[in-house]
Amino acid sequence: MMVSSVWAALELSLTCISALSLISPAWFQTATFSFGVLTYCSWPQSDRWNQSCRTFRSLDDIPDLAWKVSAAFLLGGWLLLAFNAIFFLSWALVPKGLCPGRGSGKMPSMQAAAATTSIVGLLFFPISLASPFAKEACGASSVYRRGQCQLGWGYVTAILSAVLASVLLIIRRPRVTKVQGPTVLFSSDTEKIILVPEMSK
């Protein structure tokens, strides 16, 4: 129960961090403008607290194809992380007798898909720096070149959440050790160990 609760807490935390990075407008920023996957903000030069922010409400509103692909992958990865966290939480809360298959099943493969999907989305997003929208904000930006824009905390957080999803997957993977050698049987009648030589199949 304790291990399931820890995994549930880790998965929920990772899902929240990933969601925060998705809604953050601080992936790339200048002195008066910042943008992320789903939002962008602008403000006067001397007053950063007076921000005006907008959200891309659908994929049609996003200005570039690579940006749309990135958003779709990142949202898909986040949904997989969220489903995985819900499964972990349900396994942590359900009594052990009601869920005999606890700890096995599709969850490692779902987390692997979430991590992979997020990483693909993160790799696609810098391609959108060649879009007219990004060039207007960042000056001479191009594919994988940020121009005058600085890397923001939102993009770094998204990278961190994808790495953590991969690390959690590696840590959680069950380790199976196959021992080669003779089979050892215990005889209850004689209380002796019986060694059986290994037979080839």
PAPA-475939 format. One line per 4 residues: their letters; for each residue x, y, z of N, C-alpha, C. Coordinates in pm, 1 decimal, m for minus. Each point is the difference from the previous one (the first is absolute). Example, Ala and Ser with C-alpha at 12.3 -4.5 7.8 and 13.67 -1.06 7.14 Angstrom:
<zafis>
AS = 1319.0,m569.0,780.0,m89.0,119.0,0.0,90.0,120.0,0.0  m35.0,105.0,m72.0,82.0,119.0,6.0,m77.0,109.0,73.0
</zafis>
This chain:
<zafis>
MMVS = 82.7,m120.1,0.0,m82.7,120.1,0.0,86.8,126.1,0.0  106.4,m1.7,77.7,87.1,117.1,10.2,68.8,28.6,m134.3  48.2,m105.8,m65.6,67.6,18.0,m128.4,m98.0,53.4,m104.1  m120.4,m53.4,m1.5,m101.6,48.0,m94.6,m32.9,146.3,24.9
SVWA = m6.0,40.1,125.5,m29.5,139.9,34.1,111.8,92.9,m45.5  124.1,m44.0,16.7,114.2,81.3,m44.7,m2.7,15.7,m151.9  m25.0,m111.4,m72.4,m6.7,8.1,m146.2,m115.3,88.4,m44.8  m113.4,m10.8,68.7,m114.8,84.6,m35.0,35.0,147.1,19.5
ALEL = 67.3,32.3,110.6,39.6,139.2,26.3,99.4,49.1,m105.2  95.9,m84.1,m36.5,97.0,38.3,m103.0,m67.3,22.7,m134.8  m90.8,m89.2,m37.0,m70.1,13.6,m127.8,m88.0,124.8,m2.7  m71.0,26.4,109.8,m84.7,120.2,5.3,84.9,126.6,m5.7
SLTC = 113.0,0.6,69.7,89.2,116.4,m3.7,53.1,23.0,m140.9  40.8,m107.1,m65.1,51.3,10.9,m136.3,m107.2,50.7,m96.1  m122.9,m45.6,18.4,m110.4,45.4,m85.0,m26.0,149.5,20.8  5.7,45.0,124.2,m20.5,143.3,28.6,112.6,85.3,m56.6
ISAL = 124.2,m46.3,11.7,113.6,73.9,m56.4,m13.4,9.8,m151.5  m38.9,m109.3,m62.2,m17.9,m0.8,m145.5,m112.3,94.3,m42.5  m110.0,0.4,74.5,m111.6,91.2,m31.2,43.0,145.1,15.2  76.2,29.5,104.3,48.3,136.8,21.8,86.7,46.6,m116.5
SLIS = 86.4,m88.0,m48.9,85.3,39.7,m112.6,m81.5,18.7,m128.4  m105.6,m79.2,m17.3,m82.8,14.2,m120.4,m73.9,133.2,m4.6  m51.7,45.0,113.4,m76.4,125.3,m0.3,88.3,122.7,17.3  128.4,m21.7,25.4,92.0,112.2,19.2,25.7,74.0,m130.6
PAWF = m4.4,133.6,3.1,37.5,76.5,m119.2,150.5,27.8,m4.7  76.2,m54.3,93.6,142.2,33.8,10.9,90.7,m109.6,m55.6  m22.0,m39.3,m125.7,91.7,m95.6,m63.2,113.2,77.4,m67.4  m36.8,103.9,m74.1,97.7,91.5,m58.3,m48.3,140.7,30.9
QTAT = 93.1,89.7,35.2,m42.7,134.3,40.5,102.1,106.5,m36.9  m54.2,119.9,m18.7,82.2,119.0,m23.0,m31.5,97.2,113.4  44.6,123.5,m14.4,m24.3,100.3,104.9,m147.1,40.1,8.8  m77.2,m18.1,m108.3,m140.5,43.2,0.9,m98.4,m107.5,m48.3
FSFG = 47.9,m122.7,m23.7,m87.7,m102.0,m56.6,48.6,m138.5,42.3  m93.6,m90.7,22.0,36.2,m139.8,26.0,m107.4,m89.7,m60.0  40.8,m119.8,m38.5,m97.9,m94.3,m53.8,38.4,m142.2,37.5  m103.3,m82.4,7.4,15.9,m142.0,27.5,m80.6,m78.7,m100.4
VLTY = m30.6,m124.1,33.3,m73.3,m86.2,m92.2,m143.6,47.8,m17.4  m64.1,36.8,110.2,m142.7,32.4,m4.8,m33.2,145.5,30.4  93.9,78.1,50.6,m28.1,139.0,38.0,115.6,92.2,m40.2  m31.9,128.4,m8.6,102.2,101.2,m21.8,m41.4,127.1,72.5
CSWP = 99.3,78.4,41.8,m26.4,122.4,76.3,87.5,113.5,m52.8  m51.0,122.3,13.4,78.6,119.5,m31.8,m21.9,102.0,111.3  93.1,94.5,12.6,m8.3,102.6,103.6,84.7,119.4,m41.0  m28.8,115.8,58.3,82.3,118.6,m29.9,143.1,m19.0,50.6
QSDR = 94.0,68.3,m61.7,142.5,m13.6,32.8,27.9,22.6,148.6  m63.1,99.0,60.0,33.0,35.3,138.4,m91.2,m65.1,104.5  m104.0,m70.4,m42.6,m97.6,m52.6,96.0,m32.4,m146.8,m29.3  82.7,m89.2,51.1,m19.6,m143.0,m24.4,m123.2,m54.7,72.3
WNQS = m46.3,68.6,102.4,m116.6,m46.2,76.0,m131.1,27.0,m72.5  2.2,81.2,m102.2,m120.3,32.3,m76.1,m3.2,m83.0,m129.5  m12.3,m132.6,15.8,4.9,m90.6,m114.9,m137.3,m19.9,m61.7  1.4,m16.1,m129.5,m119.8,m38.0,m73.6,28.5,m135.6,m63.9
CRTF = m74.8,m101.6,40.9,25.8,m136.7,m46.8,m116.0,m53.8,m82.5  32.8,m84.0,m95.3,m98.9,m65.3,m85.7,29.5,m149.6,m3.1  m104.9,m76.5,m27.6,11.9,m145.4,m8.0,m42.0,m46.4,m138.7  74.9,m96.1,m53.6,m43.1,m65.1,m123.4,m108.9,m98.8,40.1
RSLD = m121.9,24.8,m40.3,m112.9,m81.5,45.6,m14.7,m131.7,m74.8  58.5,m10.8,m117.2,m6.1,m125.2,m76.0,127.3,m11.6,m83.3  18.9,m115.0,m59.2,117.1,m18.2,m86.2,m5.2,92.2,m121.2  m120.8,36.5,m43.7,m12.3,91.3,m114.0,55.3,138.7,30.8
DIPD = m3.6,40.6,127.0,49.6,131.8,38.8,152.5,5.8,7.4  64.7,m114.2,13.3,146.6,m3.3,11.8,59.2,34.0,m136.8  99.5,92.1,m4.5,42.7,57.6,m127.3,87.8,m84.5,m91.8  49.7,m115.4,42.2,94.8,m73.5,m83.0,m26.2,m150.4,10.2
LAWK = 25.6,m73.3,m108.5,m24.4,m144.4,m2.6,87.5,m73.8,102.3  128.8,33.5,6.9,88.6,m66.3,97.1,m47.0,28.7,142.6  m49.1,118.9,22.2,m52.3,39.8,130.9,m123.6,m84.3,33.5  m86.3,m19.5,m100.1,m120.3,m82.7,19.2,36.9,m144.3,31.9
VSAA = 97.5,m54.1,m73.1,44.6,m137.5,24.6,57.8,m11.0,140.9  81.1,96.8,38.1,57.7,1.8,134.2,m108.6,5.5,106.5  m97.4,87.7,m19.2,m109.6,12.4,97.5,m78.4,m130.4,10.9  m26.8,m63.7,m113.4,m74.2,m126.4,1.8,78.1,m108.2,74.6
FLLG = 129.2,m11.2,m25.8,81.8,m99.4,69.5,10.4,30.1,149.3  22.6,125.9,33.9,13.4,35.9,141.9,m131.0,m20.2,75.9  m112.1,34.9,m61.2,m129.2,m24.1,64.8,m28.0,m149.9,12.9  34.6,m76.7,m103.6,m16.0,m145.1,6.7,85.9,m61.0,109.5
GWLL = 124.7,44.5,11.1,87.8,m48.1,106.8,m53.7,35.1,137.4  m54.4,121.6,12.8,m57.5,40.0,128.5,m122.5,m85.3,34.2  m84.7,m27.3,m98.2,m117.2,m85.4,25.6,41.7,m140.0,43.7  101.8,m56.4,m63.6,48.8,m131.5,40.5,55.7,3.5,142.4
LAFN = 73.5,105.9,33.6,49.4,15.0,137.3,m115.7,11.2,99.3  m103.0,75.6,m37.0,m115.2,16.8,89.1,m72.9,m132.7,21.5  m22.4,m77.1,m107.0,m64.4,m131.5,14.4,85.6,m93.0,85.7  130.6,3.7,m21.9,91.3,m82.2,78.4,m7.5,37.4,148.1
AIFF = m4.3,129.7,28.7,m10.4,45.5,139.5,m131.5,m43.8,63.2  m108.4,5.0,m76.8,m130.6,m44.6,51.8,3.4,m149.4,30.7  62.5,m79.2,m86.9,12.1,m143.4,26.1,82.3,m26.4,125.6  113.4,69.7,14.3,81.2,m17.2,120.2,m77.7,38.2,124.6
LSWA = m73.9,109.9,m8.4,m78.4,44.8,114.4,m108.1,m101.7,35.2  m66.0,m54.9,m100.7,m104.1,m99.9,27.9,60.5,m125.7,60.4  117.4,m41.1,m45.5,64.7,m117.7,57.7,44.8,26.4,143.0  37.3,123.9,29.2,42.4,32.4,136.3,m118.5,4.2,95.6
LVPK = m117.1,37.9,m49.0,m116.1,16.5,87.1,m87.9,m124.1,12.0  1.2,m86.3,m100.8,m84.0,m119.9,1.3,62.0,m102.9,93.8  m80.3,m64.6,83.2,55.5,m104.6,87.8,68.5,m109.6,m81.2  105.6,m58.0,58.0,83.7,m95.7,m71.7,m78.1,m120.7,m51.5
GLCP = m96.8,m49.5,73.9,m75.9,m117.2,m41.2,m86.9,23.2,m122.6  m40.4,124.4,m23.2,m85.6,30.7,m114.8,76.8,11.5,m131.2  129.6,15.3,10.1,81.5,21.2,m119.8,120.9,m93.2,3.7  m18.7,m131.5,m30.7,110.4,m94.9,10.6,112.6,23.8,m100.4
GRGS = m27.1,64.2,m112.1,102.3,23.9,m101.8,75.8,129.1,22.1  m5.9,54.1,121.9,64.6,127.4,30.4,149.6,m8.6,m29.7  51.7,103.3,m65.7,141.8,4.8,m30.0,36.9,m58.1,m135.4  m97.3,m53.5,m71.1,29.0,m53.7,m133.3,m94.7,65.7,m98.7
GKMP = 13.8,m31.7,m123.7,m95.0,51.5,m97.9,61.4,100.2,m94.2  m83.1,92.3,m47.8,37.0,90.5,m107.7,68.9,127.4,47.7  13.0,20.9,130.4,48.3,128.5,47.1,142.0,32.7,m44.2  98.0,m93.0,5.3,132.3,37.1,m49.9,m2.2,37.6,m147.7
SMQA = m79.1,m72.6,m80.7,m4.0,34.2,m142.5,m71.2,133.4,m22.5  m99.0,32.2,84.2,m68.4,129.1,m13.0,95.6,113.6,36.8  81.1,m19.9,104.0,95.1,103.6,38.2,108.9,14.8,m105.6  42.8,m110.8,m59.8,99.3,8.2,m107.9,m56.5,77.5,m117.8
AAAT = m126.7,m24.5,m33.0,m63.8,74.0,m109.2,m10.9,147.8,34.0  m32.6,32.1,126.3,m10.7,140.2,41.8,135.1,69.9,m10.8  105.4,m65.1,47.2,133.3,60.7,m5.5,44.4,19.2,m144.5  m19.0,m101.2,m83.0,40.3,8.5,m140.3,m77.9,108.3,m74.6
TSIV = m131.0,3.7,22.8,m85.0,99.6,m65.3,41.3,141.2,39.9  28.2,20.8,128.4,42.6,132.5,46.9,133.8,40.1,m60.0  92.3,m93.9,m8.7,131.4,31.0,m56.5,m12.2,37.8,m147.9  m83.4,m71.8,m73.5,m21.7,34.7,m141.6,m59.4,140.7,m11.2
GLLF = m97.1,31.4,85.6,m58.3,134.5,m0.2,102.0,107.4,31.5  90.1,m28.7,95.0,105.0,96.7,35.5,98.3,20.7,m114.4  25.5,m103.8,m76.7,91.4,13.2,m113.6,m63.9,76.4,m115.9  m131.5,m11.1,m14.3,m68.9,70.9,m108.6,m16.3,149.2,28.3
FPIS = m12.6,38.3,127.3,m32.9,139.3,29.1,104.5,99.7,m51.4  130.6,m24.4,14.7,96.6,98.3,m52.7,m4.5,16.9,m151.6  m57.4,m95.7,m72.0,m16.1,16.4,m144.9,m93.8,117.3,m28.2  m93.4,23.8,91.7,m95.8,109.5,m18.4,64.6,137.7,14.6
LASP = 126.5,6.7,39.7,68.4,129.9,6.9,19.7,60.4,m139.1  m20.7,m79.9,m103.4,8.6,52.9,m137.3,m132.5,59.6,m46.0  m104.2,m7.0,82.3,m131.0,53.0,m39.1,0.8,153.3,0.5  m87.1,62.5,m76.9,m8.7,146.7,1.2,m31.5,55.2,139.4
FAKE = m82.4,m71.1,76.6,m34.0,42.7,136.5,126.1,8.7,85.9  82.9,m104.2,m3.4,122.2,m1.9,80.5,102.2,100.5,m51.5  7.7,15.8,m133.2,94.6,97.4,m55.7,m36.6,141.9,39.5  m129.7,27.6,8.5,m43.3,132.9,43.7,37.1,23.2,146.2
ACGA = m9.7,m102.6,81.2,31.4,13.4,142.4,149.2,m3.9,27.3  72.5,m88.1,m69.9,140.7,m25.7,31.9,99.3,61.0,m97.8  m46.3,68.9,m99.4,91.8,57.2,m97.5,45.9,m104.2,m99.9  128.5,m20.4,m9.0,57.7,m90.9,m100.4,1.6,m144.7,49.3
SSVY = m113.3,m51.7,37.4,m5.0,m139.7,44.7,m22.0,m91.4,m119.6  43.3,m123.7,13.8,m21.4,m101.9,m102.7,m6.5,m135.1,70.5  m4.2,m105.7,m77.1,m12.4,m133.2,58.2,114.7,m23.3,99.2  m34.5,m28.7,122.8,93.8,m25.0,110.3,92.7,118.2,30.1
RRGQ = m33.5,119.5,m46.5,75.5,121.0,34.1,m99.4,100.6,56.4  26.0,43.5,121.4,m98.3,80.9,72.4,8.8,149.5,m28.4  92.8,43.8,m78.1,11.1,142.9,m30.3,24.3,81.2,126.5  m82.7,103.6,21.3,14.7,85.3,118.2,m76.0,m53.2,121.3
CQLG = m72.2,m107.4,m16.0,m76.0,m56.7,111.3,90.6,m76.9,95.9  m36.6,4.7,125.0,68.4,m76.6,103.0,m82.1,m124.9,30.8  66.5,m104.9,39.3,m67.3,m121.9,41.4,m67.7,26.8,134.3  m128.6,m33.1,10.5,m75.5,27.2,121.7,m16.3,m122.2,88.5
WGYV = m52.6,22.3,118.2,m15.1,m107.9,97.3,m103.8,m103.6,m43.2  m96.5,37.9,m82.2,m102.3,m93.8,m43.9,57.2,m112.9,m84.4  91.1,33.7,m91.0,62.1,m101.8,m85.7,92.0,m89.6,82.1  74.4,60.0,91.9,89.4,m77.3,86.7,m81.4,m95.2,87.3
TAIL = m113.1,46.0,51.2,m86.9,m84.8,81.4,m57.0,m115.1,m82.2  m36.0,25.4,m125.1,m50.6,m106.5,m87.3,107.8,m105.4,m26.2  122.1,44.9,m21.9,111.3,m93.4,m19.8,21.8,m82.1,126.9  m1.7,67.0,113.9,18.3,m68.1,128.4,m108.8,m104.6,24.5
SAVL = m124.7,31.4,m32.6,m108.1,m96.3,22.3,12.8,m120.5,m93.3  46.3,19.3,m122.7,21.1,m113.7,m91.2,114.3,m88.6,49.6  105.4,62.3,50.3,112.9,m76.5,54.8,m44.0,m76.3,124.7  m75.5,64.2,87.0,m47.6,m67.6,121.2,m93.2,m116.4,m32.7
ASVL = m83.7,15.5,m101.0,m86.5,m111.1,m41.6,83.9,m118.6,m45.7  107.4,27.2,m71.7,89.1,m107.3,m44.6,73.3,m63.9,117.8  45.8,81.7,93.8,71.4,m51.9,117.1,m92.9,m84.6,86.4  m122.5,46.5,21.8,m95.7,m78.7,78.3,m29.0,m133.5,m67.2
LIIR = m5.2,0.7,m131.0,m22.6,m124.2,m73.2,115.9,m97.5,22.9  122.0,49.6,m5.0,117.4,m85.0,20.2,4.5,m51.5,144.1  m29.5,86.0,96.1,2.5,m41.4,140.6,m107.4,m104.1,28.2  m116.6,17.0,m58.0,m112.9,m88.2,28.2,12.3,m135.1,m68.7
RPRV = 74.4,m7.7,m106.8,9.1,m124.5,m76.9,44.9,m113.6,91.4  m76.1,m109.1,3.1,37.9,m111.1,87.7,128.4,m66.4,m49.1  82.5,m35.1,97.4,124.4,m66.9,m32.9,m18.9,m150.7,18.8  27.8,m74.7,m103.1,m13.7,m145.3,5.0,138.1,m60.1,m17.7
TKVQ = 37.6,m81.8,94.4,128.2,m67.4,m8.2,m25.5,m147.5,m25.1  55.3,m50.3,m106.7,m15.9,m140.9,m32.8,126.2,m71.9,43.6  m17.4,m96.7,86.0,113.0,m74.0,53.3,17.4,m127.1,m82.5  118.3,m20.6,m49.0,32.6,m121.0,m73.8,70.0,m97.1,94.6
GPTV = m21.7,m126.7,m19.2,68.9,m99.6,81.5,m94.0,m112.4,37.3  43.6,m83.1,91.8,m82.4,m115.3,37.1,m123.0,42.4,79.0  m104.1,m77.7,m14.4,m122.9,22.6,73.6,14.9,m62.6,137.5  m38.4,73.5,102.8,10.4,m49.7,136.5,m140.1,m28.6,49.9
LFSS = m25.8,m123.1,41.1,m128.2,m38.9,55.3,18.4,m38.2,146.0  m98.0,30.0,80.6,3.3,m40.6,139.8,m98.1,m114.2,18.8  46.6,m106.6,60.6,m85.8,m114.3,28.0,m52.8,12.5,141.6  m131.3,1.4,14.5,m58.3,13.2,133.6,12.2,m129.3,80.1
DTEK = 16.1,m112.5,m68.1,11.2,m127.9,70.5,134.7,m15.1,67.7  104.6,35.2,m70.0,133.7,m26.2,52.5,69.7,125.3,50.8  m57.8,116.9,m20.3,59.8,127.7,39.5,138.0,21.2,m62.1  19.3,m53.0,m118.4,126.9,14.8,m69.1,m21.2,76.1,m130.6
IILV = 107.6,57.8,m48.5,m3.3,69.2,m128.1,30.6,m100.8,m109.3  m81.2,1.3,m102.7,20.9,m88.3,m113.3,43.5,85.4,m118.4  116.4,m23.9,m54.3,49.4,73.1,m115.9,m41.2,m73.7,m126.5  m62.0,72.1,m90.2,m42.7,m57.4,m127.2,84.3,64.4,m109.2
PEMS = 72.5,m81.2,m79.0,81.4,60.2,m106.5,m87.1,66.8,m104.6  53.6,106.3,m59.9,m72.5,74.8,m102.3,m9.1,m84.1,m126.6  m120.6,m6.5,m55.9,m22.3,m79.1,m121.0,m19.1,95.9,m116.8  57.4,m31.3,m114.7,m20.9,83.4,m117.7,m134.9,m32.4,m61.9
K = m59.5,106.0,m54.1,m132.9,m15.0,m60.5,12.4,m11.7,m147.7
</zafis>
